[in-house]
Amino acid sequence: MQELRGDTYSYPLLYGQTRVGSVEITHLGQEGLWTTEARLFQQAVQQSALITGLLAALAAVVLASFLAHRLTGQLQLLTEAAEKWGSGQIEARVEVGGDDELAVLGTTMNRMAAKIAEQNALRRKLTGDISHELRTPLTTIQSYLEAFRDGILSPDEENLTAVLEETGRLGSLVQDLQELANADFQKRLVELKPLALNELLQAEVERLRPLLQRKELTIHLELPAQTIYAQADEELLARVLNNLVSNAYKYTPAGGTVTVSLGQQAAEIVIAVQDSGIGIAAEHLPYLFERFYRVDPSRTRATGGSGIGLAIVRELVEAMGGRVDVTSQPGKGSCFYVYLPRP
């Protein structure tokens, strides 16, 4: 080996003992074989990568800050709405835009608040209705008692009978309220199973026949030849039939008829209770199943009705997955329909 210059070394190439050439090895240092243009390009690429990395990091920080601010802002709105609801301001709503999970949560919370507000309104209405219904017989009883005390009326048989009738109405109202509470409770304990309706309707009609005979009413039962089954709760359905037939009893004059029939449609079983009673005007039909709704309050009180029986019917039928309907014409009677699902 022979050093020629600087970091250059020469190595001979031998063929046997004859030198046929040489190999020179030179250390070029850090610059290597890079040309000036190549080195400038390398520097430009490195600078671009550095700048791009810095810009990406800055963008990530800005985006993360924006998302964090938006997230905390939405959570703050949800928290404020929940605090308002907790303090009784149930009318407050969550204003959360977008379509992300928090927006979905806000929409769900708004629906929940609307449902709570609806239930509160129903509770206030129910309280007012109960107060009104209790006030009427109590006021009448109080008036009679004050008249007896002041000597304006004598406690003879006629006046005492009037007081007794008001007391009976008061007791009936309390019983109806108890039934309404039981209906709400039983809705949570529904036991649905396939029921043979032919036998059930036959048994219920025979059980109710003596009641209708007191008023000289005739009850008919129309059943198909084949046995029809429905998915229902036997106890709840018996109460539904009892309320519908009792309603027909109240509003059908002596000598009239009540017909209970059973049929089926494509996807539903239909039970109909038709009477030849006084009928109902069309404008009252949409509200007939609401609690305490009465077509004619004075006439209904005279029959002992409180406006709760049909509300119980609807709640029990809906608890079994069914629905109710009614058709009626004044002076021609009414027909109530109970639709139940097939097994």
TORVOFI-741068 format. One record per residue (C-alpha): chain; residue in one letter; x, y, z; residue number from 1. Coordinates in steps of 0.001 Angstrom, whole numbers. Layout:
<sepa drentor="A" keba="A" x="X" y="Y" z="Z" guti="NUM"/>
...
This chain:
<sepa drentor="A" keba="M" x="0" y="0" z="0" guti="1"/>
<sepa drentor="A" keba="Q" x="1285" y="3422" z="-863" guti="2"/>
<sepa drentor="A" keba="E" x="-227" y="6711" z="254" guti="3"/>
<sepa drentor="A" keba="L" x="-286" y="8986" z="-2759" guti="4"/>
<sepa drentor="A" keba="R" x="-1843" y="12184" z="-1397" guti="5"/>
<sepa drentor="A" keba="G" x="-3973" y="13170" z="1543" guti="6"/>
<sepa drentor="A" keba="D" x="-6497" y="10428" z="2222" guti="7"/>
<sepa drentor="A" keba="T" x="-5839" y="8623" z="-1064" guti="8"/>
<sepa drentor="A" keba="Y" x="-4275" y="5145" z="-921" guti="9"/>
<sepa drentor="A" keba="S" x="-3078" y="2988" z="-3788" guti="10"/>
<sepa drentor="A" keba="Y" x="-3160" y="-824" z="-3797" guti="11"/>
<sepa drentor="A" keba="P" x="-1352" y="-2824" z="-6511" guti="12"/>
<sepa drentor="A" keba="L" x="-3091" y="-5502" z="-8542" guti="13"/>
<sepa drentor="A" keba="L" x="-836" y="-8543" z="-9103" guti="14"/>
<sepa drentor="A" keba="Y" x="-1115" y="-11473" z="-11471" guti="15"/>
<sepa drentor="A" keba="G" x="1275" y="-13963" z="-10001" guti="16"/>
<sepa drentor="A" keba="Q" x="4382" y="-11873" z="-9407" guti="17"/>
<sepa drentor="A" keba="T" x="3526" y="-9445" z="-12167" guti="18"/>
<sepa drentor="A" keba="R" x="1828" y="-6109" z="-11340" guti="19"/>
<sepa drentor="A" keba="V" x="-931" y="-5550" z="-13781" guti="20"/>
<sepa drentor="A" keba="G" x="-2550" y="-2457" z="-12232" guti="21"/>
<sepa drentor="A" keba="S" x="-3545" y="-610" z="-9054" guti="22"/>
<sepa drentor="A" keba="V" x="-6608" y="423" z="-7069" guti="23"/>
<sepa drentor="A" keba="E" x="-6838" y="3861" z="-5492" guti="24"/>
<sepa drentor="A" keba="I" x="-9170" y="4497" z="-2548" guti="25"/>
<sepa drentor="A" keba="T" x="-9900" y="8080" z="-1587" guti="26"/>
<sepa drentor="A" keba="H" x="-11783" y="9308" z="1514" guti="27"/>
<sepa drentor="A" keba="L" x="-14053" y="12082" z="299" guti="28"/>
<sepa drentor="A" keba="G" x="-15167" y="13316" z="3776" guti="29"/>
<sepa drentor="A" keba="Q" x="-18732" y="14456" z="4715" guti="30"/>
<sepa drentor="A" keba="E" x="-19368" y="15975" z="1306" guti="31"/>
<sepa drentor="A" keba="G" x="-19014" y="12613" z="-296" guti="32"/>
<sepa drentor="A" keba="L" x="-20179" y="12452" z="-3882" guti="33"/>
<sepa drentor="A" keba="W" x="-22891" y="15138" z="-3373" guti="34"/>
<sepa drentor="A" keba="T" x="-22804" y="17928" z="-5877" guti="35"/>
<sepa drentor="A" keba="T" x="-23580" y="21489" z="-4900" guti="36"/>
<sepa drentor="A" keba="E" x="-27070" y="21230" z="-6435" guti="37"/>
<sepa drentor="A" keba="A" x="-27737" y="18006" z="-4543" guti="38"/>
<sepa drentor="A" keba="R" x="-26684" y="19542" z="-1263" guti="39"/>
<sepa drentor="A" keba="L" x="-28939" y="22561" z="-1846" guti="40"/>
<sepa drentor="A" keba="F" x="-31866" y="20256" z="-2659" guti="41"/>
<sepa drentor="A" keba="Q" x="-31250" y="18247" z="505" guti="42"/>
<sepa drentor="A" keba="Q" x="-31242" y="21422" z="2593" guti="43"/>
<sepa drentor="A" keba="A" x="-34467" y="22615" z="955" guti="44"/>
<sepa drentor="A" keba="V" x="-36190" y="19286" z="1683" guti="45"/>
<sepa drentor="A" keba="Q" x="-35085" y="19359" z="5298" guti="46"/>
<sepa drentor="A" keba="Q" x="-36290" y="22943" z="5729" guti="47"/>
<sepa drentor="A" keba="S" x="-39645" y="22112" z="4119" guti="48"/>
<sepa drentor="A" keba="A" x="-40098" y="19091" z="6389" guti="49"/>
<sepa drentor="A" keba="L" x="-39294" y="21200" z="9427" guti="50"/>
<sepa drentor="A" keba="I" x="-41710" y="23958" z="8437" guti="51"/>
<sepa drentor="A" keba="T" x="-44433" y="21419" z="7585" guti="52"/>
<sepa drentor="A" keba="G" x="-43999" y="19709" z="10941" guti="53"/>
<sepa drentor="A" keba="L" x="-44221" y="23011" z="12785" guti="54"/>
<sepa drentor="A" keba="L" x="-47355" y="24030" z="10867" guti="55"/>
<sepa drentor="A" keba="A" x="-48971" y="20615" z="11500" guti="56"/>
<sepa drentor="A" keba="A" x="-48216" y="20868" z="15204" guti="57"/>
<sepa drentor="A" keba="L" x="-49652" y="24389" z="15299" guti="58"/>
<sepa drentor="A" keba="A" x="-52788" y="23273" z="13436" guti="59"/>
<sepa drentor="A" keba="A" x="-53221" y="20350" z="15827" guti="60"/>
<sepa drentor="A" keba="V" x="-52960" y="22674" z="18820" guti="61"/>
<sepa drentor="A" keba="V" x="-55501" y="25107" z="17329" guti="62"/>
<sepa drentor="A" keba="L" x="-57915" y="22298" z="16381" guti="63"/>
<sepa drentor="A" keba="A" x="-57599" y="20639" z="19779" guti="64"/>
<sepa drentor="A" keba="S" x="-58229" y="23974" z="21476" guti="65"/>
<sepa drentor="A" keba="F" x="-61319" y="24576" z="19318" guti="66"/>
<sepa drentor="A" keba="L" x="-62710" y="21097" z="19948" guti="67"/>
<sepa drentor="A" keba="A" x="-62030" y="21343" z="23666" guti="68"/>
<sepa drentor="A" keba="H" x="-63754" y="24733" z="23825" guti="69"/>
<sepa drentor="A" keba="R" x="-66745" y="23418" z="21865" guti="70"/>
<sepa drentor="A" keba="L" x="-66934" y="20290" z="24005" guti="71"/>
<sepa drentor="A" keba="T" x="-66790" y="22188" z="27282" guti="72"/>
<sepa drentor="A" keba="G" x="-69316" y="24698" z="25943" guti="73"/>
<sepa drentor="A" keba="Q" x="-71806" y="21967" z="25065" guti="74"/>
<sepa drentor="A" keba="L" x="-71270" y="20243" z="28385" guti="75"/>
<sepa drentor="A" keba="Q" x="-71868" y="23563" z="30114" guti="76"/>
<sepa drentor="A" keba="L" x="-75174" y="23966" z="28262" guti="77"/>
<sepa drentor="A" keba="L" x="-76237" y="20456" z="29261" guti="78"/>
<sepa drentor="A" keba="T" x="-75243" y="21108" z="32863" guti="79"/>
<sepa drentor="A" keba="E" x="-77129" y="24411" z="33007" guti="80"/>
<sepa drentor="A" keba="A" x="-80266" y="22805" z="31575" guti="81"/>
<sepa drentor="A" keba="A" x="-80091" y="19941" z="34075" guti="82"/>
<sepa drentor="A" keba="E" x="-79676" y="22419" z="36943" guti="83"/>
<sepa drentor="A" keba="K" x="-82715" y="24391" z="35739" guti="84"/>
<sepa drentor="A" keba="W" x="-84789" y="21221" z="35571" guti="85"/>
<sepa drentor="A" keba="G" x="-83657" y="20331" z="39056" guti="86"/>
<sepa drentor="A" keba="S" x="-84896" y="23712" z="40309" guti="87"/>
<sepa drentor="A" keba="G" x="-88304" y="23249" z="38679" guti="88"/>
<sepa drentor="A" keba="Q" x="-87733" y="25187" z="35428" guti="89"/>
<sepa drentor="A" keba="I" x="-88769" y="22230" z="33325" guti="90"/>
<sepa drentor="A" keba="E" x="-89614" y="24483" z="30358" guti="91"/>
<sepa drentor="A" keba="A" x="-85871" y="25129" z="29761" guti="92"/>
<sepa drentor="A" keba="R" x="-84369" y="23432" z="26708" guti="93"/>
<sepa drentor="A" keba="V" x="-80863" y="22497" z="25575" guti="94"/>
<sepa drentor="A" keba="E" x="-79620" y="24406" z="22517" guti="95"/>
<sepa drentor="A" keba="V" x="-76907" y="22094" z="21176" guti="96"/>
<sepa drentor="A" keba="G" x="-76220" y="22141" z="17434" guti="97"/>
<sepa drentor="A" keba="G" x="-74522" y="19595" z="15226" guti="98"/>
<sepa drentor="A" keba="D" x="-74997" y="15875" z="14852" guti="99"/>
<sepa drentor="A" keba="D" x="-72404" y="14452" z="17224" guti="100"/>
<sepa drentor="A" keba="E" x="-73019" y="12424" z="20375" guti="101"/>
<sepa drentor="A" keba="L" x="-73539" y="15509" z="22550" guti="102"/>
<sepa drentor="A" keba="A" x="-76133" y="16867" z="20126" guti="103"/>
<sepa drentor="A" keba="V" x="-77960" y="13531" z="20258" guti="104"/>
<sepa drentor="A" keba="L" x="-77772" y="13630" z="24054" guti="105"/>
<sepa drentor="A" keba="G" x="-79171" y="17172" z="24050" guti="106"/>
<sepa drentor="A" keba="T" x="-82074" y="16134" z="21823" guti="107"/>
<sepa drentor="A" keba="T" x="-82805" y="13175" z="24088" guti="108"/>
<sepa drentor="A" keba="M" x="-82728" y="15412" z="27160" guti="109"/>
<sepa drentor="A" keba="N" x="-85148" y="17846" z="25483" guti="110"/>
<sepa drentor="A" keba="R" x="-87562" y="15007" z="24738" guti="111"/>
<sepa drentor="A" keba="M" x="-87299" y="13857" z="28333" guti="112"/>
<sepa drentor="A" keba="A" x="-88005" y="17392" z="29591" guti="113"/>
<sepa drentor="A" keba="A" x="-91004" y="17706" z="27267" guti="114"/>
<sepa drentor="A" keba="K" x="-92369" y="14393" z="28558" guti="115"/>
<sepa drentor="A" keba="I" x="-91891" y="15506" z="32166" guti="116"/>
<sepa drentor="A" keba="A" x="-93639" y="18810" z="31401" guti="117"/>
<sepa drentor="A" keba="E" x="-96510" y="16891" z="29805" guti="118"/>
<sepa drentor="A" keba="Q" x="-96818" y="14642" z="32848" guti="119"/>
<sepa drentor="A" keba="N" x="-96747" y="17673" z="35148" guti="120"/>
<sepa drentor="A" keba="A" x="-99535" y="19294" z="33140" guti="121"/>
<sepa drentor="A" keba="L" x="-101586" y="16095" z="33294" guti="122"/>
<sepa drentor="A" keba="R" x="-101015" y="15859" z="37037" guti="123"/>
<sepa drentor="A" keba="R" x="-102143" y="19471" z="37552" guti="124"/>
<sepa drentor="A" keba="K" x="-105192" y="18865" z="35378" guti="125"/>
<sepa drentor="A" keba="L" x="-105993" y="15671" z="37257" guti="126"/>
<sepa drentor="A" keba="T" x="-105669" y="17453" z="40599" guti="127"/>
<sepa drentor="A" keba="G" x="-107956" y="20237" z="39401" guti="128"/>
<sepa drentor="A" keba="D" x="-110496" y="17773" z="38026" guti="129"/>
<sepa drentor="A" keba="I" x="-110531" y="15757" z="41242" guti="130"/>
<sepa drentor="A" keba="S" x="-110933" y="18936" z="43278" guti="131"/>
<sepa drentor="A" keba="H" x="-113854" y="20015" z="41110" guti="132"/>
<sepa drentor="A" keba="E" x="-115520" y="16614" z="41254" guti="133"/>
<sepa drentor="A" keba="L" x="-115207" y="16435" z="45035" guti="134"/>
<sepa drentor="A" keba="R" x="-116352" y="20003" z="45522" guti="135"/>
<sepa drentor="A" keba="T" x="-119743" y="19516" z="43852" guti="136"/>
<sepa drentor="A" keba="P" x="-121200" y="16783" z="46118" guti="137"/>
<sepa drentor="A" keba="L" x="-119493" y="18214" z="49202" guti="138"/>
<sepa drentor="A" keba="T" x="-120977" y="21652" z="48511" guti="139"/>
<sepa drentor="A" keba="T" x="-124419" y="20118" z="48058" guti="140"/>
<sepa drentor="A" keba="I" x="-124143" y="18144" z="51297" guti="141"/>
<sepa drentor="A" keba="Q" x="-122870" y="21218" z="53141" guti="142"/>
<sepa drentor="A" keba="S" x="-125767" y="23306" z="51821" guti="143"/>
<sepa drentor="A" keba="Y" x="-128334" y="20781" z="53022" guti="144"/>
<sepa drentor="A" keba="L" x="-126709" y="20487" z="56445" guti="145"/>
<sepa drentor="A" keba="E" x="-126568" y="24269" z="56878" guti="146"/>
<sepa drentor="A" keba="A" x="-130211" y="24505" z="55829" guti="147"/>
<sepa drentor="A" keba="F" x="-131128" y="21843" z="58394" guti="148"/>
<sepa drentor="A" keba="R" x="-129184" y="23698" z="61085" guti="149"/>
<sepa drentor="A" keba="D" x="-130743" y="27073" z="60275" guti="150"/>
<sepa drentor="A" keba="G" x="-134247" y="25667" z="60025" guti="151"/>
<sepa drentor="A" keba="I" x="-134614" y="26564" z="56354" guti="152"/>
<sepa drentor="A" keba="L" x="-135217" y="22924" z="55471" guti="153"/>
<sepa drentor="A" keba="S" x="-136535" y="20133" z="57588" guti="154"/>
<sepa drentor="A" keba="P" x="-134604" y="16843" z="57666" guti="155"/>
<sepa drentor="A" keba="D" x="-137514" y="14907" z="56205" guti="156"/>
<sepa drentor="A" keba="E" x="-137250" y="11803" z="54072" guti="157"/>
<sepa drentor="A" keba="E" x="-137023" y="13683" z="50770" guti="158"/>
<sepa drentor="A" keba="N" x="-134200" y="15983" z="51876" guti="159"/>
<sepa drentor="A" keba="L" x="-132299" y="13215" z="53631" guti="160"/>
<sepa drentor="A" keba="T" x="-132607" y="11110" z="50470" guti="161"/>
<sepa drentor="A" keba="A" x="-131040" y="13954" z="48486" guti="162"/>
<sepa drentor="A" keba="V" x="-128150" y="14120" z="50953" guti="163"/>
<sepa drentor="A" keba="L" x="-127781" y="10349" z="50785" guti="164"/>
<sepa drentor="A" keba="E" x="-127638" y="10472" z="46972" guti="165"/>
<sepa drentor="A" keba="E" x="-124850" y="13056" z="47063" guti="166"/>
<sepa drentor="A" keba="T" x="-123003" y="10927" z="49595" guti="167"/>
<sepa drentor="A" keba="G" x="-123371" y="7964" z="47258" guti="168"/>
<sepa drentor="A" keba="R" x="-121968" y="9994" z="44358" guti="169"/>
<sepa drentor="A" keba="L" x="-119051" y="11004" z="46540" guti="170"/>
<sepa drentor="A" keba="G" x="-118401" y="7375" z="47422" guti="171"/>
<sepa drentor="A" keba="S" x="-118642" y="6367" z="43752" guti="172"/>
<sepa drentor="A" keba="L" x="-116096" y="9023" z="42832" guti="173"/>
<sepa drentor="A" keba="V" x="-113675" y="7793" z="45473" guti="174"/>
<sepa drentor="A" keba="Q" x="-114141" y="4246" z="44190" guti="175"/>
<sepa drentor="A" keba="D" x="-113510" y="5387" z="40604" guti="176"/>
<sepa drentor="A" keba="L" x="-110340" y="7154" z="41698" guti="177"/>
<sepa drentor="A" keba="Q" x="-109210" y="3971" z="43400" guti="178"/>
<sepa drentor="A" keba="E" x="-109896" y="2025" z="40211" guti="179"/>
<sepa drentor="A" keba="L" x="-107907" y="4593" z="38249" guti="180"/>
<sepa drentor="A" keba="A" x="-104972" y="4177" z="40610" guti="181"/>
<sepa drentor="A" keba="N" x="-105289" y="404" z="40323" guti="182"/>
<sepa drentor="A" keba="A" x="-105319" y="703" z="36534" guti="183"/>
<sepa drentor="A" keba="D" x="-102076" y="2671" z="36603" guti="184"/>
<sepa drentor="A" keba="F" x="-100560" y="39" z="38872" guti="185"/>
<sepa drentor="A" keba="Q" x="-101798" y="-2939" z="36891" guti="186"/>
<sepa drentor="A" keba="K" x="-100379" y="-1499" z="33683" guti="187"/>
<sepa drentor="A" keba="R" x="-96974" y="-2403" z="35128" guti="188"/>
<sepa drentor="A" keba="L" x="-98073" y="-5963" z="35932" guti="189"/>
<sepa drentor="A" keba="V" x="-99616" y="-7016" z="32631" guti="190"/>
<sepa drentor="A" keba="E" x="-99411" y="-10750" z="31920" guti="191"/>
<sepa drentor="A" keba="L" x="-100116" y="-11232" z="28239" guti="192"/>
<sepa drentor="A" keba="K" x="-100994" y="-14681" z="26969" guti="193"/>
<sepa drentor="A" keba="P" x="-103254" y="-16212" z="24295" guti="194"/>
<sepa drentor="A" keba="L" x="-106856" y="-16039" z="25545" guti="195"/>
<sepa drentor="A" keba="A" x="-109864" y="-17889" z="24154" guti="196"/>
<sepa drentor="A" keba="L" x="-112234" y="-14929" z="23873" guti="197"/>
<sepa drentor="A" keba="N" x="-115419" y="-16882" z="23156" guti="198"/>
<sepa drentor="A" keba="E" x="-115451" y="-18418" z="26624" guti="199"/>
<sepa drentor="A" keba="L" x="-114335" y="-15231" z="28352" guti="200"/>
<sepa drentor="A" keba="L" x="-117038" y="-13087" z="26724" guti="201"/>
<sepa drentor="A" keba="Q" x="-119682" y="-15705" z="27476" guti="202"/>
<sepa drentor="A" keba="A" x="-118734" y="-15743" z="31157" guti="203"/>
<sepa drentor="A" keba="E" x="-118620" y="-11945" z="31465" guti="204"/>
<sepa drentor="A" keba="V" x="-121956" y="-11417" z="29725" guti="205"/>
<sepa drentor="A" keba="E" x="-123668" y="-13925" z="32018" guti="206"/>
<sepa drentor="A" keba="R" x="-122091" y="-12254" z="35031" guti="207"/>
<sepa drentor="A" keba="L" x="-123350" y="-8817" z="33949" guti="208"/>
<sepa drentor="A" keba="R" x="-126808" y="-9928" z="32797" guti="209"/>
<sepa drentor="A" keba="P" x="-128472" y="-9476" z="36245" guti="210"/>
<sepa drentor="A" keba="L" x="-127215" y="-5867" z="36363" guti="211"/>
<sepa drentor="A" keba="L" x="-128882" y="-5014" z="33061" guti="212"/>
<sepa drentor="A" keba="Q" x="-132085" y="-6805" z="34015" guti="213"/>
<sepa drentor="A" keba="R" x="-132566" y="-4344" z="36877" guti="214"/>
<sepa drentor="A" keba="K" x="-133183" y="-1698" z="34218" guti="215"/>
<sepa drentor="A" keba="E" x="-135092" y="-4043" z="31900" guti="216"/>
<sepa drentor="A" keba="L" x="-132214" y="-4007" z="29425" guti="217"/>
<sepa drentor="A" keba="T" x="-131593" y="-6967" z="27134" guti="218"/>
<sepa drentor="A" keba="I" x="-128016" y="-8065" z="26469" guti="219"/>
<sepa drentor="A" keba="H" x="-127080" y="-10096" z="23401" guti="220"/>
<sepa drentor="A" keba="L" x="-123852" y="-11950" z="22688" guti="221"/>
<sepa drentor="A" keba="E" x="-122742" y="-12560" z="19100" guti="222"/>
<sepa drentor="A" keba="L" x="-119880" y="-15038" z="18761" guti="223"/>
<sepa drentor="A" keba="P" x="-118350" y="-16652" z="15667" guti="224"/>
<sepa drentor="A" keba="A" x="-118463" y="-20428" z="15277" guti="225"/>
<sepa drentor="A" keba="Q" x="-114707" y="-20830" z="15606" guti="226"/>
<sepa drentor="A" keba="T" x="-112787" y="-19970" z="18754" guti="227"/>
<sepa drentor="A" keba="I" x="-110883" y="-16690" z="18469" guti="228"/>
<sepa drentor="A" keba="Y" x="-107716" y="-16034" z="20434" guti="229"/>
<sepa drentor="A" keba="A" x="-106131" y="-12711" z="21361" guti="230"/>
<sepa drentor="A" keba="Q" x="-102923" y="-11747" z="23140" guti="231"/>
<sepa drentor="A" keba="A" x="-104287" y="-10168" z="26322" guti="232"/>
<sepa drentor="A" keba="D" x="-104429" y="-10147" z="30108" guti="233"/>
<sepa drentor="A" keba="E" x="-107542" y="-11972" z="31324" guti="234"/>
<sepa drentor="A" keba="E" x="-108126" y="-9820" z="34414" guti="235"/>
<sepa drentor="A" keba="L" x="-107607" y="-6528" z="32589" guti="236"/>
<sepa drentor="A" keba="L" x="-109846" y="-7566" z="29705" guti="237"/>
<sepa drentor="A" keba="A" x="-112605" y="-8541" z="32146" guti="238"/>
<sepa drentor="A" keba="R" x="-112396" y="-5061" z="33689" guti="239"/>
<sepa drentor="A" keba="V" x="-112558" y="-3481" z="30241" guti="240"/>
<sepa drentor="A" keba="L" x="-115738" y="-5402" z="29396" guti="241"/>
<sepa drentor="A" keba="N" x="-117248" y="-4588" z="32779" guti="242"/>
<sepa drentor="A" keba="N" x="-116630" y="-851" z="32296" guti="243"/>
<sepa drentor="A" keba="L" x="-118004" y="-800" z="28753" guti="244"/>
<sepa drentor="A" keba="V" x="-121170" y="-2718" z="29646" guti="245"/>
<sepa drentor="A" keba="S" x="-121636" y="-586" z="32782" guti="246"/>
<sepa drentor="A" keba="N" x="-121301" y="2522" z="30613" guti="247"/>
<sepa drentor="A" keba="A" x="-123978" y="1176" z="28270" guti="248"/>
<sepa drentor="A" keba="Y" x="-126177" y="446" z="31304" guti="249"/>
<sepa drentor="A" keba="K" x="-125937" y="4064" z="32489" guti="250"/>
<sepa drentor="A" keba="Y" x="-126833" y="5707" z="29180" guti="251"/>
<sepa drentor="A" keba="T" x="-129375" y="3286" z="27714" guti="252"/>
<sepa drentor="A" keba="P" x="-133036" y="3893" z="28636" guti="253"/>
<sepa drentor="A" keba="A" x="-135103" y="1103" z="30164" guti="254"/>
<sepa drentor="A" keba="G" x="-136198" y="-1456" z="27607" guti="255"/>
<sepa drentor="A" keba="G" x="-133111" y="-934" z="25435" guti="256"/>
<sepa drentor="A" keba="T" x="-130542" y="-3438" z="24238" guti="257"/>
<sepa drentor="A" keba="V" x="-126808" y="-3981" z="24636" guti="258"/>
<sepa drentor="A" keba="T" x="-124937" y="-6198" z="22170" guti="259"/>
<sepa drentor="A" keba="V" x="-121477" y="-7654" z="22720" guti="260"/>
<sepa drentor="A" keba="S" x="-119863" y="-9108" z="19592" guti="261"/>
<sepa drentor="A" keba="L" x="-116550" y="-10682" z="18638" guti="262"/>
<sepa drentor="A" keba="G" x="-114813" y="-10552" z="15272" guti="263"/>
<sepa drentor="A" keba="Q" x="-111407" y="-10448" z="13645" guti="264"/>
<sepa drentor="A" keba="Q" x="-109522" y="-8435" z="11063" guti="265"/>
<sepa drentor="A" keba="A" x="-106258" y="-9059" z="9246" guti="266"/>
<sepa drentor="A" keba="A" x="-103977" y="-8307" z="12189" guti="267"/>
<sepa drentor="A" keba="E" x="-106373" y="-7590" z="15055" guti="268"/>
<sepa drentor="A" keba="I" x="-109184" y="-9069" z="17101" guti="269"/>
<sepa drentor="A" keba="V" x="-112230" y="-6813" z="17556" guti="270"/>
<sepa drentor="A" keba="I" x="-114613" y="-6771" z="20518" guti="271"/>
<sepa drentor="A" keba="A" x="-117605" y="-4449" z="20114" guti="272"/>
<sepa drentor="A" keba="V" x="-120066" y="-3263" z="22771" guti="273"/>
<sepa drentor="A" keba="Q" x="-123073" y="-1592" z="21154" guti="274"/>
<sepa drentor="A" keba="D" x="-126060" y="-17" z="22890" guti="275"/>
<sepa drentor="A" keba="S" x="-129345" y="1572" z="21867" guti="276"/>
<sepa drentor="A" keba="G" x="-128834" y="4486" z="24228" guti="277"/>
<sepa drentor="A" keba="I" x="-128917" y="8258" z="23940" guti="278"/>
<sepa drentor="A" keba="G" x="-125829" y="8502" z="21731" guti="279"/>
<sepa drentor="A" keba="I" x="-123056" y="11087" z="21635" guti="280"/>
<sepa drentor="A" keba="A" x="-122524" y="14080" z="19346" guti="281"/>
<sepa drentor="A" keba="A" x="-119565" y="13844" z="16954" guti="282"/>
<sepa drentor="A" keba="E" x="-117658" y="16774" z="18481" guti="283"/>
<sepa drentor="A" keba="H" x="-117340" y="14903" z="21784" guti="284"/>
<sepa drentor="A" keba="L" x="-115987" y="11625" z="20408" guti="285"/>
<sepa drentor="A" keba="P" x="-112258" y="12599" z="20221" guti="286"/>
<sepa drentor="A" keba="Y" x="-112251" y="13420" z="23947" guti="287"/>
<sepa drentor="A" keba="L" x="-114434" y="10624" z="25231" guti="288"/>
<sepa drentor="A" keba="F" x="-111569" y="8542" z="26646" guti="289"/>
<sepa drentor="A" keba="E" x="-109919" y="11408" z="28527" guti="290"/>
<sepa drentor="A" keba="R" x="-110015" y="11422" z="32312" guti="291"/>
<sepa drentor="A" keba="F" x="-113031" y="13243" z="33793" guti="292"/>
<sepa drentor="A" keba="Y" x="-114362" y="14208" z="30366" guti="293"/>
<sepa drentor="A" keba="R" x="-118143" y="14231" z="30332" guti="294"/>
<sepa drentor="A" keba="V" x="-120430" y="15151" z="27465" guti="295"/>
<sepa drentor="A" keba="D" x="-123021" y="16736" z="29758" guti="296"/>
<sepa drentor="A" keba="P" x="-121799" y="17135" z="33360" guti="297"/>
<sepa drentor="A" keba="S" x="-125256" y="17570" z="34852" guti="298"/>
<sepa drentor="A" keba="R" x="-126705" y="14615" z="32960" guti="299"/>
<sepa drentor="A" keba="T" x="-123683" y="12460" z="33744" guti="300"/>
<sepa drentor="A" keba="R" x="-123888" y="13206" z="37461" guti="301"/>
<sepa drentor="A" keba="A" x="-127515" y="12170" z="37366" guti="302"/>
<sepa drentor="A" keba="T" x="-126457" y="8753" z="36093" guti="303"/>
<sepa drentor="A" keba="G" x="-123660" y="8459" z="38644" guti="304"/>
<sepa drentor="A" keba="G" x="-120828" y="8764" z="36121" guti="305"/>
<sepa drentor="A" keba="S" x="-117554" y="10461" z="36964" guti="306"/>
<sepa drentor="A" keba="G" x="-115895" y="10444" z="33552" guti="307"/>
<sepa drentor="A" keba="I" x="-113227" y="7948" z="34632" guti="308"/>
<sepa drentor="A" keba="G" x="-114554" y="4594" z="33424" guti="309"/>
<sepa drentor="A" keba="L" x="-113730" y="5078" z="29732" guti="310"/>
<sepa drentor="A" keba="A" x="-110321" y="6522" z="30583" guti="311"/>
<sepa drentor="A" keba="I" x="-109593" y="3311" z="32485" guti="312"/>
<sepa drentor="A" keba="V" x="-110737" y="1301" z="29459" guti="313"/>
<sepa drentor="A" keba="R" x="-108273" y="3044" z="27170" guti="314"/>
<sepa drentor="A" keba="E" x="-105355" y="2751" z="29590" guti="315"/>
<sepa drentor="A" keba="L" x="-105928" y="-956" z="30186" guti="316"/>
<sepa drentor="A" keba="V" x="-106369" y="-1758" z="26495" guti="317"/>
<sepa drentor="A" keba="E" x="-103231" y="180" z="25546" guti="318"/>
<sepa drentor="A" keba="A" x="-101347" y="-1646" z="28304" guti="319"/>
<sepa drentor="A" keba="M" x="-102217" y="-4871" z="26465" guti="320"/>
<sepa drentor="A" keba="G" x="-100905" y="-3463" z="23188" guti="321"/>
<sepa drentor="A" keba="G" x="-104353" y="-2683" z="21787" guti="322"/>
<sepa drentor="A" keba="R" x="-106427" y="373" z="20992" guti="323"/>
<sepa drentor="A" keba="V" x="-109980" y="1651" z="21430" guti="324"/>
<sepa drentor="A" keba="D" x="-112437" y="3494" z="19216" guti="325"/>
<sepa drentor="A" keba="V" x="-116045" y="4639" z="19290" guti="326"/>
<sepa drentor="A" keba="T" x="-118803" y="5510" z="16856" guti="327"/>
<sepa drentor="A" keba="S" x="-122067" y="7132" z="17878" guti="328"/>
<sepa drentor="A" keba="Q" x="-125103" y="9072" z="16715" guti="329"/>
<sepa drentor="A" keba="P" x="-127337" y="11103" z="19032" guti="330"/>
<sepa drentor="A" keba="G" x="-130557" y="9244" z="19679" guti="331"/>
<sepa drentor="A" keba="K" x="-129305" y="6048" z="18011" guti="332"/>
<sepa drentor="A" keba="G" x="-126802" y="4711" z="20500" guti="333"/>
<sepa drentor="A" keba="S" x="-123057" y="4140" z="20595" guti="334"/>
<sepa drentor="A" keba="C" x="-120633" y="1357" z="19736" guti="335"/>
<sepa drentor="A" keba="F" x="-117279" y="974" z="21493" guti="336"/>
<sepa drentor="A" keba="Y" x="-114550" y="-1081" z="19839" guti="337"/>
<sepa drentor="A" keba="V" x="-111620" y="-2829" z="21512" guti="338"/>
<sepa drentor="A" keba="Y" x="-108825" y="-3915" z="19154" guti="339"/>
<sepa drentor="A" keba="L" x="-106371" y="-6496" z="20481" guti="340"/>
<sepa drentor="A" keba="P" x="-103320" y="-8082" z="18833" guti="341"/>
<sepa drentor="A" keba="R" x="-103337" y="-11661" z="17693" guti="342"/>
<sepa drentor="A" keba="P" x="-101175" y="-14168" z="19612" guti="343"/>
